[in-house]
Amino acid sequence: MARDGCDLVGMTAMPEAALARERDLGYATLAFVVNWGAGLSDEAITMDAINAQIERCADDIGRLLAMLAEQRAAPVG
């Protein structure tokens, strides 16, 4: 995948994205990048490292979702 220019490979948006496209539905996903992949880091992949990354991502995405909810609730005009 890196040879083809990919920086990120995910597994969590399929088949949902394809099915949404078939039905002309808008679709977006927010994903946590928690595992750099075997051989891509000098460090071993551990559950402690993955869980720490999940906590960092959850905080960031929680703030983003709160901001979007506030914007959506704000009166237009």
PDB file of N, CA, C and O in Angstrom:
ATOM      1  N   MET A   1       0.831  -1.193   0.000  1.00  0.00           N
ATOM      2  CA  MET A   1       0.000   0.000   0.000  1.00  0.00           C
ATOM      3  C   MET A   1       0.874   1.256   0.000  1.00  0.00           C
ATOM      4  O   MET A   1       0.565   2.222  -0.698  1.00  0.00           O
ATOM      5  N   ALA A   2       1.959   1.251   0.774  1.00  0.00           N
ATOM      6  CA  ALA A   2       2.851   2.415   0.802  1.00  0.00           C
ATOM      7  C   ALA A   2       3.446   2.668  -0.579  1.00  0.00           C
ATOM      8  O   ALA A   2       3.617   3.819  -0.980  1.00  0.00           O
ATOM      9  N   ARG A   3       3.756   1.617  -1.293  1.00  0.00           N
ATOM     10  CA  ARG A   3       4.308   1.753  -2.641  1.00  0.00           C
ATOM     11  C   ARG A   3       3.330   2.490  -3.554  1.00  0.00           C
ATOM     12  O   ARG A   3       3.742   3.178  -4.488  1.00  0.00           O
ATOM     13  N   ASP A   4       2.037   2.342  -3.279  1.00  0.00           N
ATOM     14  CA  ASP A   4       1.009   3.015  -4.074  1.00  0.00           C
ATOM     15  C   ASP A   4       0.680   4.412  -3.557  1.00  0.00           C
ATOM     16  O   ASP A   4      -0.218   5.070  -4.082  1.00  0.00           O
ATOM     17  N   GLY A   5       1.404   4.872  -2.528  1.00  0.00           N
ATOM     18  CA  GLY A   5       1.212   6.230  -2.016  1.00  0.00           C
ATOM     19  C   GLY A   5       0.262   6.343  -0.845  1.00  0.00           C
ATOM     20  O   GLY A   5      -0.094   7.451  -0.444  1.00  0.00           O
ATOM     21  N   CYS A   6      -0.156   5.217  -0.287  1.00  0.00           N
ATOM     22  CA  CYS A   6      -1.095   5.251   0.835  1.00  0.00           C
ATOM     23  C   CYS A   6      -0.367   5.595   2.136  1.00  0.00           C
ATOM     24  O   CYS A   6       0.721   5.084   2.402  1.00  0.00           O
ATOM     25  N   ASP A   7      -0.971   6.454   2.932  1.00  0.00           N
ATOM     26  CA  ASP A   7      -0.476   6.781   4.262  1.00  0.00           C
ATOM     27  C   ASP A   7      -1.261   6.064   5.343  1.00  0.00           C
ATOM     28  O   ASP A   7      -0.775   5.894   6.461  1.00  0.00           O
ATOM     29  N   LEU A   8      -2.470   5.646   5.015  1.00  0.00           N
ATOM     30  CA  LEU A   8      -3.377   5.080   6.003  1.00  0.00           C
ATOM     31  C   LEU A   8      -4.219   3.996   5.346  1.00  0.00           C
ATOM     32  O   LEU A   8      -4.729   4.175   4.240  1.00  0.00           O
ATOM     33  N   VAL A   9      -4.356   2.883   6.031  1.00  0.00           N
ATOM     34  CA  VAL A   9      -5.212   1.801   5.559  1.00  0.00           C
ATOM     35  C   VAL A   9      -6.218   1.527   6.663  1.00  0.00           C
ATOM     36  O   VAL A   9      -5.837   1.294   7.810  1.00  0.00           O
ATOM     37  N   GLY A  10      -7.487   1.555   6.328  1.00  0.00           N
ATOM     38  CA  GLY A  10      -8.515   1.351   7.333  1.00  0.00           C
ATOM     39  C   GLY A  10      -9.408   0.164   6.997  1.00  0.00           C
ATOM     40  O   GLY A  10      -9.490  -0.282   5.852  1.00  0.00           O
ATOM     41  N   MET A  11     -10.065  -0.323   8.026  1.00  0.00           N
ATOM     42  CA  MET A  11     -10.950  -1.468   7.838  1.00  0.00           C
ATOM     43  C   MET A  11     -12.360  -1.178   8.327  1.00  0.00           C
ATOM     44  O   MET A  11     -13.213  -2.063   8.250  1.00  0.00           O
ATOM     45  N   THR A  12     -12.642   0.009   8.821  1.00  0.00           N
ATOM     46  CA  THR A  12     -13.896   0.220   9.525  1.00  0.00           C
ATOM     47  C   THR A  12     -15.001   0.864   8.706  1.00  0.00           C
ATOM     48  O   THR A  12     -16.104   1.030   9.227  1.00  0.00           O
ATOM     49  N   ALA A  13     -14.768   1.236   7.453  1.00  0.00           N
ATOM     50  CA  ALA A  13     -15.803   1.932   6.677  1.00  0.00           C
ATOM     51  C   ALA A  13     -16.384   1.072   5.564  1.00  0.00           C
ATOM     52  O   ALA A  13     -17.136   1.578   4.731  1.00  0.00           O
ATOM     53  N   MET A  14     -16.066  -0.163   5.530  1.00  0.00           N
ATOM     54  CA  MET A  14     -16.601  -1.034   4.496  1.00  0.00           C
ATOM     55  C   MET A  14     -17.407  -2.132   5.159  1.00  0.00           C
ATOM     56  O   MET A  14     -16.954  -2.669   6.170  1.00  0.00           O
ATOM     57  N   PRO A  15     -18.547  -2.492   4.663  1.00  0.00           N
ATOM     58  CA  PRO A  15     -19.136  -2.097   3.383  1.00  0.00           C
ATOM     59  C   PRO A  15     -20.027  -0.865   3.470  1.00  0.00           C
ATOM     60  O   PRO A  15     -20.690  -0.522   2.491  1.00  0.00           O
ATOM     61  N   GLU A  16     -20.060  -0.197   4.612  1.00  0.00           N
ATOM     62  CA  GLU A  16     -21.000   0.905   4.800  1.00  0.00           C
ATOM     63  C   GLU A  16     -20.859   2.002   3.746  1.00  0.00           C
ATOM     64  O   GLU A  16     -21.863   2.491   3.228  1.00  0.00           O
ATOM     65  N   ALA A  17     -19.634   2.392   3.427  1.00  0.00           N
ATOM     66  CA  ALA A  17     -19.426   3.477   2.463  1.00  0.00           C
ATOM     67  C   ALA A  17     -19.949   3.083   1.083  1.00  0.00           C
ATOM     68  O   ALA A  17     -20.614   3.877   0.417  1.00  0.00           O
ATOM     69  N   ALA A  18     -19.651   1.877   0.662  1.00  0.00           N
ATOM     70  CA  ALA A  18     -20.119   1.423  -0.649  1.00  0.00           C
ATOM     71  C   ALA A  18     -21.638   1.330  -0.688  1.00  0.00           C
ATOM     72  O   ALA A  18     -22.252   1.710  -1.684  1.00  0.00           O
ATOM     73  N   LEU A  19     -22.245   0.836   0.368  1.00  0.00           N
ATOM     74  CA  LEU A  19     -23.705   0.727   0.404  1.00  0.00           C
ATOM     75  C   LEU A  19     -24.368   2.100   0.411  1.00  0.00           C
ATOM     76  O   LEU A  19     -25.398   2.294  -0.234  1.00  0.00           O
ATOM     77  N   ALA A  20     -23.790   3.046   1.129  1.00  0.00           N
ATOM     78  CA  ALA A  20     -24.328   4.411   1.135  1.00  0.00           C
ATOM     79  C   ALA A  20     -24.245   5.019  -0.263  1.00  0.00           C
ATOM     80  O   ALA A  20     -25.179   5.689  -0.705  1.00  0.00           O
ATOM     81  N   ARG A  21     -23.140   4.791  -0.953  1.00  0.00           N
ATOM     82  CA  ARG A  21     -22.979   5.313  -2.311  1.00  0.00           C
ATOM     83  C   ARG A  21     -24.053   4.734  -3.239  1.00  0.00           C
ATOM     84  O   ARG A  21     -24.631   5.456  -4.052  1.00  0.00           O
ATOM     85  N   GLU A  22     -24.316   3.440  -3.115  1.00  0.00           N
ATOM     86  CA  GLU A  22     -25.336   2.799  -3.954  1.00  0.00           C
ATOM     87  C   GLU A  22     -26.705   3.429  -3.758  1.00  0.00           C
ATOM     88  O   GLU A  22     -27.497   3.498  -4.698  1.00  0.00           O
ATOM     89  N   ARG A  23     -26.989   3.891  -2.540  1.00  0.00           N
ATOM     90  CA  ARG A  23     -28.301   4.469  -2.229  1.00  0.00           C
ATOM     91  C   ARG A  23     -28.298   5.996  -2.308  1.00  0.00           C
ATOM     92  O   ARG A  23     -29.294   6.624  -1.948  1.00  0.00           O
ATOM     93  N   ASP A  24     -27.204   6.606  -2.769  1.00  0.00           N
ATOM     94  CA  ASP A  24     -27.062   8.068  -2.840  1.00  0.00           C
ATOM     95  C   ASP A  24     -27.226   8.726  -1.480  1.00  0.00           C
ATOM     96  O   ASP A  24     -27.809   9.804  -1.372  1.00  0.00           O
ATOM     97  N   LEU A  25     -26.716   8.083  -0.453  1.00  0.00           N
ATOM     98  CA  LEU A  25     -26.764   8.630   0.900  1.00  0.00           C
ATOM     99  C   LEU A  25     -25.431   9.297   1.227  1.00  0.00           C
ATOM    100  O   LEU A  25     -24.365   8.790   0.879  1.00  0.00           O
ATOM    101  N   GLY A  26     -25.510  10.439   1.899  1.00  0.00           N
ATOM    102  CA  GLY A  26     -24.291  11.052   2.393  1.00  0.00           C
ATOM    103  C   GLY A  26     -23.675  10.169   3.470  1.00  0.00           C
ATOM    104  O   GLY A  26     -24.393   9.578   4.275  1.00  0.00           O
ATOM    105  N   TYR A  27     -22.370  10.080   3.486  1.00  0.00           N
ATOM    106  CA  TYR A  27     -21.693   9.212   4.455  1.00  0.00           C
ATOM    107  C   TYR A  27     -20.360   9.835   4.831  1.00  0.00           C
ATOM    108  O   TYR A  27     -19.595  10.268   3.969  1.00  0.00           O
ATOM    109  N   ALA A  28     -20.099   9.874   6.107  1.00  0.00           N
ATOM    110  CA  ALA A  28     -18.804  10.338   6.597  1.00  0.00           C
ATOM    111  C   ALA A  28     -18.382   9.429   7.738  1.00  0.00           C
ATOM    112  O   ALA A  28     -19.220   8.833   8.415  1.00  0.00           O
ATOM    113  N   THR A  29     -17.106   9.330   7.941  1.00  0.00           N
ATOM    114  CA  THR A  29     -16.617   8.525   9.051  1.00  0.00           C
ATOM    115  C   THR A  29     -15.508   9.268   9.778  1.00  0.00           C
ATOM    116  O   THR A  29     -14.701   9.967   9.166  1.00  0.00           O
ATOM    117  N   LEU A  30     -15.484   9.107  11.076  1.00  0.00           N
ATOM    118  CA  LEU A  30     -14.372   9.571  11.901  1.00  0.00           C
ATOM    119  C   LEU A  30     -13.717   8.316  12.448  1.00  0.00           C
ATOM    120  O   LEU A  30     -14.380   7.482  13.066  1.00  0.00           O
ATOM    121  N   ALA A  31     -12.446   8.183  12.228  1.00  0.00           N
ATOM    122  CA  ALA A  31     -11.768   6.955  12.643  1.00  0.00           C
ATOM    123  C   ALA A  31     -10.574   7.283  13.523  1.00  0.00           C
ATOM    124  O   ALA A  31      -9.915   8.310  13.357  1.00  0.00           O
ATOM    125  N   PHE A  32     -10.321   6.406  14.440  1.00  0.00           N
ATOM    126  CA  PHE A  32      -9.133   6.507  15.286  1.00  0.00           C
ATOM    127  C   PHE A  32      -7.989   5.765  14.599  1.00  0.00           C
ATOM    128  O   PHE A  32      -8.155   4.610  14.204  1.00  0.00           O
ATOM    129  N   VAL A  33      -6.851   6.399  14.453  1.00  0.00           N
ATOM    130  CA  VAL A  33      -5.649   5.718  13.982  1.00  0.00           C
ATOM    131  C   VAL A  33      -4.882   5.316  15.230  1.00  0.00           C
ATOM    132  O   VAL A  33      -4.297   6.159  15.910  1.00  0.00           O
ATOM    133  N   VAL A  34      -4.889   4.024  15.526  1.00  0.00           N
ATOM    134  CA  VAL A  34      -4.334   3.571  16.808  1.00  0.00           C
ATOM    135  C   VAL A  34      -3.207   2.566  16.666  1.00  0.00           C
ATOM    136  O   VAL A  34      -2.562   2.226  17.658  1.00  0.00           O
ATOM    137  N   ASN A  35      -2.957   2.088  15.474  1.00  0.00           N
ATOM    138  CA  ASN A  35      -1.971   1.032  15.298  1.00  0.00           C
ATOM    139  C   ASN A  35      -1.199   1.338  14.019  1.00  0.00           C
ATOM    140  O   ASN A  35      -1.778   1.336  12.932  1.00  0.00           O
ATOM    141  N   TRP A  36       0.077   1.596  14.136  1.00  0.00           N
ATOM    142  CA  TRP A  36       0.881   2.012  12.986  1.00  0.00           C
ATOM    143  C   TRP A  36       1.224   0.851  12.072  1.00  0.00           C
ATOM    144  O   TRP A  36       1.764   1.078  10.989  1.00  0.00           O
ATOM    145  N   GLY A  37       0.940  -0.356  12.454  1.00  0.00           N
ATOM    146  CA  GLY A  37       1.198  -1.517  11.601  1.00  0.00           C
ATOM    147  C   GLY A  37       2.550  -2.140  11.888  1.00  0.00           C
ATOM    148  O   GLY A  37       3.528  -1.451  12.181  1.00  0.00           O
ATOM    149  N   ALA A  38       2.578  -3.434  11.797  1.00  0.00           N
ATOM    150  CA  ALA A  38       3.808  -4.176  12.058  1.00  0.00           C
ATOM    151  C   ALA A  38       4.898  -3.752  11.081  1.00  0.00           C
ATOM    152  O   ALA A  38       4.669  -3.669   9.874  1.00  0.00           O
ATOM    153  N   GLY A  39       6.075  -3.488  11.611  1.00  0.00           N
ATOM    154  CA  GLY A  39       7.222  -3.139  10.791  1.00  0.00           C
ATOM    155  C   GLY A  39       7.333  -1.681  10.424  1.00  0.00           C
ATOM    156  O   GLY A  39       8.315  -1.290   9.793  1.00  0.00           O
ATOM    157  N   LEU A  40       6.363  -0.852  10.793  1.00  0.00           N
ATOM    158  CA  LEU A  40       6.398   0.565  10.445  1.00  0.00           C
ATOM    159  C   LEU A  40       6.953   1.428  11.564  1.00  0.00           C
ATOM    160  O   LEU A  40       7.074   2.643  11.407  1.00  0.00           O
ATOM    161  N   SER A  41       7.285   0.832  12.665  1.00  0.00           N
ATOM    162  CA  SER A  41       7.822   1.559  13.815  1.00  0.00           C
ATOM    163  C   SER A  41       8.930   0.716  14.428  1.00  0.00           C
ATOM    164  O   SER A  41       8.946  -0.508  14.297  1.00  0.00           O
ATOM    165  N   ASP A  42       9.854   1.392  15.099  1.00  0.00           N
ATOM    166  CA  ASP A  42      10.915   0.670  15.798  1.00  0.00           C
ATOM    167  C   ASP A  42      10.391   0.017  17.072  1.00  0.00           C
ATOM    168  O   ASP A  42      11.027  -0.885  17.616  1.00  0.00           O
ATOM    169  N   GLU A  43       9.238   0.470  17.545  1.00  0.00           N
ATOM    170  CA  GLU A  43       8.673  -0.048  18.788  1.00  0.00           C
ATOM    171  C   GLU A  43       7.685  -1.181  18.508  1.00  0.00           C
ATOM    172  O   GLU A  43       7.044  -1.233  17.458  1.00  0.00           O
ATOM    173  N   ALA A  44       7.585  -2.078  19.476  1.00  0.00           N
ATOM    174  CA  ALA A  44       6.613  -3.166  19.371  1.00  0.00           C
ATOM    175  C   ALA A  44       5.197  -2.612  19.537  1.00  0.00           C
ATOM    176  O   ALA A  44       4.986  -1.633  20.253  1.00  0.00           O
ATOM    177  N   ILE A  45       4.242  -3.240  18.876  1.00  0.00           N
ATOM    178  CA  ILE A  45       2.836  -2.869  19.029  1.00  0.00           C
ATOM    179  C   ILE A  45       2.325  -3.545  20.295  1.00  0.00           C
ATOM    180  O   ILE A  45       2.361  -4.770  20.409  1.00  0.00           O
ATOM    181  N   THR A  46       1.850  -2.742  21.245  1.00  0.00           N
ATOM    182  CA  THR A  46       1.332  -3.293  22.496  1.00  0.00           C
ATOM    183  C   THR A  46      -0.082  -2.787  22.721  1.00  0.00           C
ATOM    184  O   THR A  46      -0.457  -1.737  22.199  1.00  0.00           O
ATOM    185  N   MET A  47      -0.858  -3.513  23.481  1.00  0.00           N
ATOM    186  CA  MET A  47      -2.213  -3.061  23.815  1.00  0.00           C
ATOM    187  C   MET A  47      -2.167  -1.795  24.650  1.00  0.00           C
ATOM    188  O   MET A  47      -3.064  -0.959  24.537  1.00  0.00           O
ATOM    189  N   ASP A  48      -1.147  -1.626  25.487  1.00  0.00           N
ATOM    190  CA  ASP A  48      -1.031  -0.393  26.266  1.00  0.00           C
ATOM    191  C   ASP A  48      -0.868   0.812  25.342  1.00  0.00           C
ATOM    192  O   ASP A  48      -1.496   1.849  25.559  1.00  0.00           O
ATOM    193  N   ALA A  49      -0.035   0.682  24.319  1.00  0.00           N
ATOM    194  CA  ALA A  49       0.168   1.786  23.378  1.00  0.00           C
ATOM    195  C   ALA A  49      -1.111   2.060  22.584  1.00  0.00           C
ATOM    196  O   ALA A  49      -1.470   3.216  22.360  1.00  0.00           O
ATOM    197  N   ILE A  50      -1.793   1.003  22.164  1.00  0.00           N
ATOM    198  CA  ILE A  50      -3.037   1.163  21.415  1.00  0.00           C
ATOM    199  C   ILE A  50      -4.096   1.827  22.289  1.00  0.00           C
ATOM    200  O   ILE A  50      -4.787   2.737  21.829  1.00  0.00           O
ATOM    201  N   ASN A  51      -4.236   1.396  23.524  1.00  0.00           N
ATOM    202  CA  ASN A  51      -5.229   1.997  24.434  1.00  0.00           C
ATOM    203  C   ASN A  51      -4.916   3.452  24.726  1.00  0.00           C
ATOM    204  O   ASN A  51      -5.832   4.267  24.826  1.00  0.00           O
ATOM    205  N   ALA A  52      -3.645   3.798  24.866  1.00  0.00           N
ATOM    206  CA  ALA A  52      -3.272   5.204  25.091  1.00  0.00           C
ATOM    207  C   ALA A  52      -3.652   6.052  23.883  1.00  0.00           C
ATOM    208  O   ALA A  52      -4.138   7.172  24.040  1.00  0.00           O
ATOM    209  N   GLN A  53      -3.436   5.532  22.687  1.00  0.00           N
ATOM    210  CA  GLN A  53      -3.800   6.268  21.476  1.00  0.00           C
ATOM    211  C   GLN A  53      -5.316   6.409  21.365  1.00  0.00           C
ATOM    212  O   GLN A  53      -5.805   7.454  20.935  1.00  0.00           O
ATOM    213  N   ILE A  54      -6.054   5.392  21.739  1.00  0.00           N
ATOM    214  CA  ILE A  54      -7.520   5.470  21.727  1.00  0.00           C
ATOM    215  C   ILE A  54      -7.989   6.595  22.643  1.00  0.00           C
ATOM    216  O   ILE A  54      -8.882   7.358  22.275  1.00  0.00           O
ATOM    217  N   GLU A  55      -7.399   6.707  23.829  1.00  0.00           N
ATOM    218  CA  GLU A  55      -7.786   7.781  24.753  1.00  0.00           C
ATOM    219  C   GLU A  55      -7.500   9.147  24.156  1.00  0.00           C
ATOM    220  O   GLU A  55      -8.330  10.050  24.260  1.00  0.00           O
ATOM    221  N   ARG A  56      -6.335   9.316  23.529  1.00  0.00           N
ATOM    222  CA  ARG A  56      -6.013  10.610  22.901  1.00  0.00           C
ATOM    223  C   ARG A  56      -6.994  10.920  21.779  1.00  0.00           C
ATOM    224  O   ARG A  56      -7.488  12.043  21.681  1.00  0.00           O
ATOM    225  N   CYS A  57      -7.278   9.945  20.939  1.00  0.00           N
ATOM    226  CA  CYS A  57      -8.206  10.156  19.825  1.00  0.00           C
ATOM    227  C   CYS A  57      -9.618  10.448  20.329  1.00  0.00           C
ATOM    228  O   CYS A  57     -10.302  11.311  19.779  1.00  0.00           O
ATOM    229  N   ALA A  58     -10.053   9.749  21.352  1.00  0.00           N
ATOM    230  CA  ALA A  58     -11.405   9.940  21.882  1.00  0.00           C
ATOM    231  C   ALA A  58     -11.588  11.365  22.382  1.00  0.00           C
ATOM    232  O   ALA A  58     -12.640  11.967  22.166  1.00  0.00           O
ATOM    233  N   ASP A  59     -10.590  11.904  23.039  1.00  0.00           N
ATOM    234  CA  ASP A  59     -10.670  13.289  23.511  1.00  0.00           C
ATOM    235  C   ASP A  59     -10.814  14.257  22.338  1.00  0.00           C
ATOM    236  O   ASP A  59     -11.665  15.146  22.366  1.00  0.00           O
ATOM    237  N   ASP A  60      -9.988  14.086  21.314  1.00  0.00           N
ATOM    238  CA  ASP A  60     -10.042  14.974  20.146  1.00  0.00           C
ATOM    239  C   ASP A  60     -11.383  14.862  19.427  1.00  0.00           C
ATOM    240  O   ASP A  60     -11.985  15.879  19.081  1.00  0.00           O
ATOM    241  N   ILE A  61     -11.847  13.662  19.203  1.00  0.00           N
ATOM    242  CA  ILE A  61     -13.103  13.479  18.473  1.00  0.00           C
ATOM    243  C   ILE A  61     -14.285  13.928  19.316  1.00  0.00           C
ATOM    244  O   ILE A  61     -15.265  14.442  18.775  1.00  0.00           O
ATOM    245  N   GLY A  62     -14.215  13.747  20.622  1.00  0.00           N
ATOM    246  CA  GLY A  62     -15.265  14.249  21.503  1.00  0.00           C
ATOM    247  C   GLY A  62     -15.406  15.759  21.395  1.00  0.00           C
ATOM    248  O   GLY A  62     -16.518  16.281  21.325  1.00  0.00           O
ATOM    249  N   ARG A  63     -14.275  16.460  21.381  1.00  0.00           N
ATOM    250  CA  ARG A  63     -14.312  17.928  21.220  1.00  0.00           C
ATOM    251  C   ARG A  63     -14.874  18.317  19.850  1.00  0.00           C
ATOM    252  O   ARG A  63     -15.668  19.251  19.747  1.00  0.00           O
ATOM    253  N   LEU A  64     -14.469  17.613  18.815  1.00  0.00           N
ATOM    254  CA  LEU A  64     -14.973  17.904  17.473  1.00  0.00           C
ATOM    255  C   LEU A  64     -16.479  17.708  17.392  1.00  0.00           C
ATOM    256  O   LEU A  64     -17.187  18.566  16.864  1.00  0.00           O
ATOM    257  N   LEU A  65     -16.973  16.599  17.906  1.00  0.00           N
ATOM    258  CA  LEU A  65     -18.412  16.339  17.864  1.00  0.00           C
ATOM    259  C   LEU A  65     -19.193  17.359  18.680  1.00  0.00           C
ATOM    260  O   LEU A  65     -20.273  17.779  18.264  1.00  0.00           O
ATOM    261  N   ALA A  66     -18.674  17.764  19.829  1.00  0.00           N
ATOM    262  CA  ALA A  66     -19.343  18.791  20.637  1.00  0.00           C
ATOM    263  C   ALA A  66     -19.421  20.106  19.867  1.00  0.00           C
ATOM    264  O   ALA A  66     -20.453  20.777  19.882  1.00  0.00           O
ATOM    265  N   MET A  67     -18.329  20.476  19.194  1.00  0.00           N
ATOM    266  CA  MET A  67     -18.317  21.706  18.411  1.00  0.00           C
ATOM    267  C   MET A  67     -19.329  21.633  17.268  1.00  0.00           C
ATOM    268  O   MET A  67     -20.051  22.598  17.019  1.00  0.00           O
ATOM    269  N   LEU A  68     -19.386  20.508  16.580  1.00  0.00           N
ATOM    270  CA  LEU A  68     -20.339  20.359  15.481  1.00  0.00           C
ATOM    271  C   LEU A  68     -21.778  20.397  15.980  1.00  0.00           C
ATOM    272  O   LEU A  68     -22.645  20.973  15.323  1.00  0.00           O
ATOM    273  N   ALA A  69     -22.040  19.793  17.127  1.00  0.00           N
ATOM    274  CA  ALA A  69     -23.386  19.819  17.699  1.00  0.00           C
ATOM    275  C   ALA A  69     -23.786  21.243  18.062  1.00  0.00           C
ATOM    276  O   ALA A  69     -24.928  21.640  17.830  1.00  0.00           O
ATOM    277  N   GLU A  70     -22.868  22.014  18.626  1.00  0.00           N
ATOM    278  CA  GLU A  70     -23.154  23.411  18.960  1.00  0.00           C
ATOM    279  C   GLU A  70     -23.463  24.214  17.704  1.00  0.00           C
ATOM    280  O   GLU A  70     -24.413  24.996  17.683  1.00  0.00           O
ATOM    281  N   GLN A  71     -22.662  24.023  16.656  1.00  0.00           N
ATOM    282  CA  GLN A  71     -22.899  24.746  15.415  1.00  0.00           C
ATOM    283  C   GLN A  71     -24.246  24.395  14.793  1.00  0.00           C
ATOM    284  O   GLN A  71     -24.942  25.261  14.263  1.00  0.00           O
ATOM    285  N   ARG A  72     -24.599  23.130  14.863  1.00  0.00           N
ATOM    286  CA  ARG A  72     -25.872  22.678  14.285  1.00  0.00           C
ATOM    287  C   ARG A  72     -27.054  23.233  15.062  1.00  0.00           C
ATOM    288  O   ARG A  72     -28.102  23.521  14.484  1.00  0.00           O
ATOM    289  N   ALA A  73     -26.889  23.384  16.373  1.00  0.00           N
ATOM    290  CA  ALA A  73     -27.976  23.878  17.226  1.00  0.00           C
ATOM    291  C   ALA A  73     -28.117  25.395  17.170  1.00  0.00           C
ATOM    292  O   ALA A  73     -29.158  25.933  17.547  1.00  0.00           O
ATOM    293  N   ALA A  74     -27.087  26.087  16.707  1.00  0.00           N
ATOM    294  CA  ALA A  74     -27.119  27.545  16.668  1.00  0.00           C
ATOM    295  C   ALA A  74     -28.165  28.011  15.660  1.00  0.00           C
ATOM    296  O   ALA A  74     -28.287  27.443  14.575  1.00  0.00           O
ATOM    297  N   PRO A  75     -28.924  29.056  16.027  1.00  0.00           N
ATOM    298  CA  PRO A  75     -29.936  29.575  15.090  1.00  0.00           C
ATOM    299  C   PRO A  75     -29.286  30.158  13.847  1.00  0.00           C
ATOM    300  O   PRO A  75     -28.213  30.757  13.920  1.00  0.00           O
ATOM    301  N   VAL A  76     -29.936  29.980  12.716  1.00  0.00           N
ATOM    302  CA  VAL A  76     -29.445  30.516  11.457  1.00  0.00           C
ATOM    303  C   VAL A  76     -29.973  31.929  11.299  1.00  0.00           C
ATOM    304  O   VAL A  76     -31.130  32.209  11.613  1.00  0.00           O
ATOM    305  N   GLY A  77     -29.128  32.807  10.816  1.00  0.00           N
ATOM    306  CA  GLY A  77     -29.651  34.125  10.571  1.00  0.00           C
ATOM    307  C   GLY A  77     -28.756  35.165  10.988  1.00  0.00           C
ATOM    308  O   GLY A  77     -29.070  36.346  10.841  1.00  0.00           O
TER     309      GLY A  77
END
